[in-house]
Amino acid sequence: MDEKLREKVAEIVVADPRYAADAYEFISDAVNYTSRKLNRARERDQSKRHISARELLNGISEYAVQEFGPMAGEVLKSWGLTDANSIGNVVFNMVSNKLLRANEKDSINDFSIDYNFDEALAKPFAHKKNKPYNPPIIA
């Protein structure tokens, strides 16, 4: 995390201690991941770079699984990121501190949607649960 981001995040965490500093760095990285994944990172027109709340939540889930594997849910929960509303709170804390941008139509209420993080984070690993474990045969 660069020094400017670290300083701003420290200020945010003092003002709103519900979320760990690591949550802010993760959200920043996840926004960049989602922007690249959706091919919006290179857009010069800000309106074309916009990422909806649902797109961001999907990107966050994918990025968390990529970074933390089956422990993604536990890592996010340890930082206070338990649902879509908590993600929205972190995002808008970052927006109000000019660490992220939002357009005039964006609202924290955009994150008040039905989004099952547990399901999204477990989905990539669901097929592995159904396979029986066959230990190697040692001769």
C-alpha positions, 0 to 999 in steps of 0.5 A: 500500500502506498504511503498516501493510501496508508495515511488516509486509511489510518484516518478512516479507521479511526473515524470508522473502526468497524473495518480493518485497514486491510479491508481498504487495501483489499477493496482498492485492489479488488476495484482495480481487478474488476476494472481490468476484468471488465476492460474498463481500466483504459477508458478515458471517459469516466462514464464508461469506466463505471462499475455497478455495485453488483459488478463490484461485488462479483469482482470482489468475490472472484478476487478474494477467491483468487487471493485467499482460496477456500479461506476467502470468506474467513479473511473478509469476515476478519476484516469486517466485510460480511455482506454487501452493505459492509462492502458499500460502507468501505467503498463510500468511506473511500469515496468520501476520502477521495480514494475512489470515485463515484458518479452522481447517481451512485449511492451507498444504497446500491449495495443494499442488494441481495448478494450471498457472499458465502455462496459466491465465495464457496462456489469455485470449491463446490465441485471438490466437496462432492469428490471422495478423497482417495489417498495415494497407495503406497507400496 
